[in-house]
Amino acid sequence: MMNTTPAGWLEVIEREYLKDFIREGGAAVKFLIPQSEQSRVGLRDGLEAAAGRNQFQFAFVDAAETRIHLIDRLFYEVARQIDWDSLAQSYLRRLLADSGLRLPSTSYDFTLRSLSASNGLPEPLFRTQVHGLIINSLYRDYAMSQEFRFAMIFLCQAQLDADENPGLSSAIKEWLRGELRLVSAVRRALIFQKIARHNARHLLFSLAHWLKVAGMSGMVLAIDISRYTDARRPSDREGGLYYTAAATLDAYEVLRQLIDGTDELEYGFVCVIADALFLADDRRGLRAYQALYMRIADEVRDRYRQNPLAALTRLDEAS
């Protein structure tokens, strides 16, 4: 039997998706079944390398450490892997350069005062002009949710003048990472609720779009769900989270929503890594949740060769 190897699958995905389809606004969710822990780690590292070669932001979330069946926890973990200040500054540089303004050569000089001096304008007038550019470019970018747009507007403004709203930038980043205790800390940014299960998916999709407008190609997200099929008692493990069968079904529902949301998602590639029990276990595996099964299971499959472009791919051990 000829199977798809991890290296072969990665080569196809980079060529057919990352180099073209995803960077031009497409989205895809793929499921992989590697044969060993070594293959699983190799896939994660290979995806990260491919993302880097093609200027994508890479994020990895492992169910052993993050409750993926809670979409807000998934978003929080992704947000912790993002350099929000660097993205905001990259976006500002592109925006101001496209507007014909002179930019400093180093990030150290990237302040409202130095920019106003470089462009020969009084600081109060320059502040009004730049804030107007930021608001006009981001507020009407409806590919991002309103809360996310407000957050990015104020993060961009903080890059230019951190003293204008002291502490607001830090509070926004804590809000994005799920670390904010009181939502009142971000009300100055016109944000009035925490990120929760009802809005986290929209913010995840907004992030993929934001990465693109900030100068990257988009997002590559790897999610390892292998822990959900592990039915051993917590006392029998070395550590990590334990999930009930009900939580496993909730995780499959989150993944089903990601698949159904690909028409909304832009510049995003999601790779879900599972183990052999995902296909073999009737209680915790794919067949336990028909809504997901009907979306990724094989309808017609070659007995001798895997299709690396399929929604669900079984990988051979050889690389």
One Martini backbone bead per residue (centre of mass of N, CA, C, O) as a GRO file, in nm:
protein
  319
    1MET     BB    1   0.097   0.035   0.022
    2MET     BB    2   0.040   0.382  -0.056
    3ASN     BB    3   0.141   0.649   0.131
    4THR     BB    4   0.152   0.939   0.302
    5THR     BB    5   0.396   1.137   0.391
    6PRO     BB    6   0.490   1.395   0.576
    7ALA     BB    7   0.674   1.527   0.362
    8GLY     BB    8   0.470   1.508   0.128
    9TRP     BB    9   0.242   1.668   0.256
   10LEU     BB   10   0.397   1.932   0.308
   11GLU     BB   11   0.467   1.989   0.013
   12VAL     BB   12   0.175   2.013  -0.090
   13ILE     BB   13   0.071   2.234   0.103
   14GLU     BB   14   0.273   2.452   0.028
   15ARG     BB   15   0.210   2.459  -0.280
   16GLU     BB   16  -0.126   2.463  -0.276
   17TYR     BB   17  -0.160   2.680  -0.026
   18LEU     BB   18   0.063   2.880   0.088
   19LYS     BB   19   0.167   3.000  -0.199
   20ASP     BB   20  -0.154   3.075  -0.272
   21PHE     BB   21  -0.449   3.034  -0.155
   22ILE     BB   22  -0.416   3.163   0.131
   23ARG     BB   23  -0.267   3.438   0.055
   24GLU     BB   24  -0.547   3.509  -0.128
   25GLY     BB   25  -0.796   3.425   0.099
   26GLY     BB   26  -0.803   3.151   0.192
   27ALA     BB   27  -0.934   2.831   0.334
   28ALA     BB   28  -0.844   2.557   0.571
   29VAL     BB   29  -0.925   2.214   0.690
   30LYS     BB   30  -0.712   1.966   0.836
   31PHE     BB   31  -0.665   1.608   0.879
   32LEU     BB   32  -0.437   1.413   1.085
   33ILE     BB   33  -0.273   1.071   1.090
   34PRO     BB   34  -0.036   0.976   1.268
   35GLN     BB   35   0.174   0.696   1.391
   36SER     BB   36   0.344   0.894   1.585
   37GLU     BB   37   0.505   1.106   1.794
   38GLN     BB   38   0.729   1.181   1.597
   39SER     BB   39   0.540   1.265   1.365
   40ARG     BB   40   0.390   1.486   1.519
   41VAL     BB   41   0.635   1.666   1.572
   42GLY     BB   42   0.726   1.689   1.275
   43LEU     BB   43   0.473   1.834   1.174
   44ARG     BB   44   0.490   2.082   1.345
   45ASP     BB   45   0.773   2.171   1.248
   46GLY     BB   46   0.703   2.174   0.944
   47LEU     BB   47   0.482   2.388   0.958
   48GLU     BB   48   0.653   2.612   1.079
   49ALA     BB   49   0.858   2.626   0.848
   50ALA     BB   50   0.654   2.685   0.619
   51ALA     BB   51   0.540   2.941   0.742
   52GLY     BB   52   0.808   3.100   0.746
   53ARG     BB   53   0.871   3.089   0.437
   54ASN     BB   54   0.560   3.237   0.390
   55GLN     BB   55   0.480   3.454   0.615
   56PHE     BB   56   0.351   3.307   0.858
   57GLN     BB   57   0.164   3.261   1.131
   58PHE     BB   58   0.242   3.052   1.403
   59ALA     BB   59   0.032   2.805   1.577
   60PHE     BB   60   0.014   2.606   1.888
   61VAL     BB   61  -0.227   2.354   2.005
   62ASP     BB   62  -0.267   2.158   2.305
   63ALA     BB   63  -0.486   1.948   2.474
   64ALA     BB   64  -0.292   1.890   2.720
   65GLU     BB   65  -0.311   2.231   2.791
   66THR     BB   66  -0.584   2.289   2.621
   67ARG     BB   67  -0.926   2.370   2.603
   68ILE     BB   68  -1.064   2.328   2.295
   69HIS     BB   69  -1.379   2.309   2.363
   70LEU     BB   70  -1.294   2.606   2.432
   71ILE     BB   71  -1.267   2.864   2.219
   72ASP     BB   72  -1.143   3.078   2.409
   73ARG     BB   73  -0.890   2.911   2.488
   74LEU     BB   74  -0.781   2.890   2.206
   75PHE     BB   75  -0.745   3.192   2.157
   76TYR     BB   76  -0.560   3.260   2.393
   77GLU     BB   77  -0.322   3.081   2.301
   78VAL     BB   78  -0.276   3.225   2.038
   79ALA     BB   79  -0.237   3.516   2.156
   80ARG     BB   80   0.032   3.437   2.316
   81GLN     BB   81   0.189   3.402   2.016
   82ILE     BB   82   0.160   3.711   1.975
   83ASP     BB   83   0.301   4.014   1.836
   84TRP     BB   84   0.124   4.292   1.871
   85ASP     BB   85   0.325   4.529   1.841
   86SER     BB   86   0.456   4.446   1.574
   87LEU     BB   87   0.196   4.453   1.406
   88ALA     BB   88   0.119   4.747   1.456
   89GLN     BB   89   0.378   4.869   1.336
   90SER     BB   90   0.359   4.743   1.058
   91TYR     BB   91   0.093   4.873   0.982
   92LEU     BB   92   0.177   5.169   1.016
   93ARG     BB   93   0.400   5.175   0.806
   94ARG     BB   94   0.217   5.111   0.567
   95LEU     BB   95   0.011   5.340   0.603
   96LEU     BB   96   0.207   5.588   0.599
   97ALA     BB   97   0.350   5.527   0.334
   98ASP     BB   98   0.085   5.526   0.157
   99SER     BB   99   0.042   5.845   0.253
  100GLY     BB  100   0.339   5.992   0.218
  101LEU     BB  101   0.510   5.947   0.466
  102ARG     BB  102   0.770   5.981   0.674
  103LEU     BB  103   1.013   5.747   0.793
  104PRO     BB  104   1.182   5.592   1.012
  105SER     BB  105   1.446   5.357   1.027
  106THR     BB  106   1.358   5.308   1.325
  107SER     BB  107   1.172   5.198   1.600
  108TYR     BB  108   1.276   5.402   1.813
  109ASP     BB  109   1.150   5.660   1.629
  110PHE     BB  110   0.839   5.553   1.654
  111THR     BB  111   0.690   5.853   1.697
  112LEU     BB  112   0.500   6.124   1.698
  113ARG     BB  113   0.728   6.330   1.728
  114SER     BB  114   0.925   6.228   1.504
  115LEU     BB  115   0.718   6.226   1.272
  116SER     BB  116   0.641   6.525   1.277
  117ALA     BB  117   0.928   6.629   1.223
  118SER     BB  118   0.980   6.473   0.951
  119ASN     BB  119   0.697   6.623   0.827
  120GLY     BB  120   0.658   6.929   0.920
  121LEU     BB  121   0.456   6.903   1.179
  122PRO     BB  122   0.259   6.960   1.414
  123GLU     BB  123   0.169   6.749   1.654
  124PRO     BB  124  -0.142   6.798   1.672
  125LEU     BB  125  -0.194   6.770   1.364
  126PHE     BB  126  -0.061   6.493   1.327
  127ARG     BB  127  -0.239   6.337   1.519
  128THR     BB  128  -0.504   6.379   1.368
  129GLN     BB  129  -0.416   6.253   1.100
  130VAL     BB  130  -0.331   5.967   1.202
  131HIS     BB  131  -0.590   5.889   1.351
  132GLY     BB  132  -0.762   5.907   1.097
  133LEU     BB  133  -0.622   5.684   0.938
  134ILE     BB  134  -0.670   5.452   1.135
  135ILE     BB  135  -0.980   5.466   1.153
  136ASN     BB  136  -1.051   5.455   0.846
  137SER     BB  137  -0.902   5.174   0.792
  138LEU     BB  138  -1.039   4.993   1.038
  139TYR     BB  139  -1.344   5.045   1.099
  140ARG     BB  140  -1.426   4.941   0.784
  141ASP     BB  141  -1.312   4.648   0.845
  142TYR     BB  142  -1.547   4.387   0.824
  143ALA     BB  143  -1.356   4.128   0.859
  144MET     BB  144  -1.373   4.246   1.143
  145SER     BB  145  -1.455   4.276   1.443
  146GLN     BB  146  -1.534   4.534   1.639
  147GLU     BB  147  -1.356   4.472   1.884
  148PHE     BB  148  -1.097   4.422   1.723
  149ARG     BB  149  -1.078   4.698   1.590
  150PHE     BB  150  -1.054   4.864   1.847
  151ALA     BB  151  -0.801   4.726   1.954
  152MET     BB  152  -0.615   4.802   1.710
  153ILE     BB  153  -0.641   5.105   1.719
  154PHE     BB  154  -0.517   5.137   2.013
  155LEU     BB  155  -0.251   4.992   1.956
  156CYS     BB  156  -0.154   5.188   1.740
  157GLN     BB  157  -0.160   5.448   1.911
  158ALA     BB  158   0.042   5.340   2.130
  159GLN     BB  159   0.294   5.332   1.943
  160LEU     BB  160   0.307   5.656   1.928
  161ASP     BB  161   0.145   5.704   2.230
  162ALA     BB  162   0.158   5.582   2.551
  163ASP     BB  163   0.042   5.849   2.714
  164GLU     BB  164  -0.255   5.883   2.622
  165ASN     BB  165  -0.327   5.569   2.737
  166PRO     BB  166  -0.259   5.451   3.015
  167GLY     BB  167  -0.253   5.093   3.007
  168LEU     BB  168  -0.426   5.004   2.756
  169SER     BB  169  -0.244   4.813   2.598
  170SER     BB  170  -0.213   4.600   2.822
  171ALA     BB  171  -0.518   4.542   2.855
  172ILE     BB  172  -0.570   4.439   2.568
  173LYS     BB  173  -0.370   4.199   2.580
  174GLU     BB  174  -0.512   4.066   2.819
  175TRP     BB  175  -0.782   4.030   2.677
  176LEU     BB  176  -0.672   3.845   2.447
  177ARG     BB  177  -0.540   3.631   2.672
  178GLY     BB  178  -0.736   3.608   2.933
  179GLU     BB  179  -0.607   3.815   3.185
  180LEU     BB  180  -0.849   3.988   3.253
  181ARG     BB  181  -1.036   4.088   3.524
  182LEU     BB  182  -1.145   4.378   3.418
  183VAL     BB  183  -1.334   4.530   3.168
  184SER     BB  184  -1.297   4.833   3.250
  185ALA     BB  185  -0.996   4.860   3.130
  186VAL     BB  186  -1.136   4.868   2.808
  187ARG     BB  187  -1.347   5.104   2.771
  188ARG     BB  188  -1.168   5.314   2.620
  189ALA     BB  189  -1.190   5.098   2.364
  190LEU     BB  190  -1.494   5.003   2.336
  191ILE     BB  191  -1.494   4.758   2.549
  192PHE     BB  192  -1.763   4.539   2.717
  193GLN     BB  193  -1.633   4.244   2.677
  194LYS     BB  194  -1.540   3.938   2.697
  195ILE     BB  195  -1.390   3.661   2.593
  196ALA     BB  196  -1.593   3.404   2.454
  197ARG     BB  197  -1.782   3.158   2.309
  198HIS     BB  198  -1.955   3.374   2.129
  199ASN     BB  199  -1.666   3.541   2.004
  200ALA     BB  200  -1.394   3.384   1.945
  201ARG     BB  201  -1.416   3.300   1.647
  202HIS     BB  202  -1.423   3.591   1.533
  203LEU     BB  203  -1.139   3.666   1.644
  204LEU     BB  204  -0.980   3.450   1.494
  205PHE     BB  205  -1.056   3.554   1.211
  206SER     BB  206  -0.953   3.842   1.254
  207LEU     BB  207  -0.656   3.768   1.293
  208ALA     BB  208  -0.599   3.661   1.011
  209HIS     BB  209  -0.657   3.933   0.873
  210TRP     BB  210  -0.457   4.111   1.033
  211LEU     BB  211  -0.199   3.975   0.939
  212LYS     BB  212  -0.230   4.067   0.648
  213VAL     BB  213  -0.252   4.385   0.688
  214ALA     BB  214   0.036   4.375   0.854
  215GLY     BB  215   0.223   4.183   0.626
  216MET     BB  216   0.132   3.906   0.616
  217SER     BB  217  -0.016   3.600   0.496
  218GLY     BB  218  -0.113   3.475   0.781
  219MET     BB  219  -0.242   3.161   0.917
  220VAL     BB  220  -0.100   2.885   1.109
  221LEU     BB  221  -0.289   2.619   1.261
  222ALA     BB  222  -0.212   2.390   1.521
  223ILE     BB  223  -0.406   2.099   1.636
  224ASP     BB  224  -0.391   1.887   1.919
  225ILE     BB  225  -0.633   1.607   1.991
  226SER     BB  226  -0.526   1.339   2.129
  227ARG     BB  227  -0.629   1.362   2.429
  228TYR     BB  228  -0.941   1.301   2.375
  229THR     BB  229  -0.886   0.973   2.330
  230ASP     BB  230  -0.793   0.956   2.629
  231ALA     BB  231  -0.926   0.727   2.887
  232ARG     BB  232  -0.746   0.761   3.105
  233ARG     BB  233  -0.669   0.814   3.405
  234PRO     BB  234  -0.507   1.059   3.570
  235SER     BB  235  -0.333   0.852   3.751
  236ASP     BB  236  -0.212   0.712   3.466
  237ARG     BB  237  -0.052   0.971   3.422
  238GLU     BB  238   0.189   1.228   3.382
  239GLY     BB  239  -0.015   1.449   3.265
  240GLY     BB  240  -0.248   1.679   3.222
  241LEU     BB  241  -0.537   1.667   3.068
  242TYR     BB  242  -0.881   1.576   3.117
  243TYR     BB  243  -1.147   1.398   2.933
  244THR     BB  244  -1.452   1.365   2.853
  245ALA     BB  245  -1.678   1.260   2.628
  246ALA     BB  246  -1.830   1.531   2.619
  247ALA     BB  247  -1.581   1.711   2.561
  248THR     BB  248  -1.511   1.576   2.294
  249LEU     BB  249  -1.769   1.661   2.145
  250ASP     BB  250  -1.718   1.963   2.180
  251ALA     BB  251  -1.460   1.967   2.011
  252TYR     BB  252  -1.596   1.872   1.747
  253GLU     BB  253  -1.777   2.121   1.726
  254VAL     BB  254  -1.556   2.329   1.694
  255LEU     BB  255  -1.443   2.201   1.432
  256ARG     BB  256  -1.702   2.220   1.269
  257GLN     BB  257  -1.714   2.531   1.278
  258LEU     BB  258  -1.452   2.577   1.124
  259ILE     BB  259  -1.539   2.444   0.864
  260ASP     BB  260  -1.805   2.620   0.822
  261GLY     BB  261  -1.613   2.899   0.838
  262THR     BB  262  -1.440   2.922   0.565
  263ASP     BB  263  -1.608   3.156   0.431
  264GLU     BB  264  -1.501   3.365   0.656
  265LEU     BB  265  -1.225   3.274   0.637
  266GLU     BB  266  -0.901   3.431   0.612
  267TYR     BB  267  -0.580   3.342   0.584
  268GLY     BB  268  -0.637   3.020   0.672
  269PHE     BB  269  -0.466   2.740   0.834
  270VAL     BB  270  -0.587   2.421   0.950
  271CYS     BB  271  -0.435   2.171   1.167
  272VAL     BB  272  -0.546   1.850   1.262
  273ILE     BB  273  -0.415   1.643   1.519
  274ALA     BB  274  -0.425   1.292   1.543
  275ASP     BB  275  -0.501   0.968   1.624
  276ALA     BB  276  -0.596   0.643   1.575
  277LEU     BB  277  -0.851   0.665   1.768
  278PHE     BB  278  -1.015   0.863   1.593
  279LEU     BB  279  -1.098   0.602   1.403
  280ALA     BB  280  -1.145   0.350   1.625
  281ASP     BB  281  -1.319   0.502   1.837
  282ASP     BB  282  -1.662   0.501   1.908
  283ARG     BB  283  -1.673   0.700   2.167
  284ARG     BB  284  -1.418   0.924   2.091
  285GLY     BB  285  -1.440   0.938   1.800
  286LEU     BB  286  -1.556   1.036   1.499
  287ARG     BB  287  -1.827   0.855   1.508
  288ALA     BB  288  -1.953   1.009   1.763
  289TYR     BB  289  -1.968   1.263   1.539
  290GLN     BB  290  -2.149   1.315   1.264
  291ALA     BB  291  -2.102   1.612   1.181
  292LEU     BB  292  -1.794   1.559   1.133
  293TYR     BB  293  -1.788   1.300   0.969
  294MET     BB  294  -1.946   1.417   0.713
  295ARG     BB  295  -1.700   1.629   0.646
  296ILE     BB  296  -1.421   1.412   0.646
  297ALA     BB  297  -1.498   1.159   0.536
  298ASP     BB  298  -1.474   0.908   0.328
  299GLU     BB  299  -1.619   0.823   0.022
  300VAL     BB  300  -1.370   0.802  -0.182
  301ARG     BB  301  -1.099   0.550  -0.178
  302ASP     BB  302  -0.794   0.462  -0.228
  303ARG     BB  303  -0.634   0.166  -0.136
  304TYR     BB  304  -0.314   0.263  -0.229
  305ARG     BB  305  -0.375   0.586  -0.211
  306GLN     BB  306  -0.333   0.892  -0.096
  307ASN     BB  307  -0.488   1.213  -0.044
  308PRO     BB  308  -0.333   1.513   0.040
  309LEU     BB  309  -0.613   1.696  -0.016
  310ALA     BB  310  -0.769   1.588   0.192
  311ALA     BB  311  -0.935   1.626   0.489
  312LEU     BB  312  -0.832   1.322   0.538
  313THR     BB  313  -0.507   1.197   0.657
  314ARG     BB  314  -0.300   0.921   0.630
  315LEU     BB  315   0.010   0.848   0.767
  316ASP     BB  316   0.315   0.749   0.711
  317GLU     BB  317   0.612   0.671   0.869
  318ALA     BB  318   0.760   0.742   0.639
  319SER     BB  319   1.015   1.014   0.523
   0.00000   0.00000   0.00000
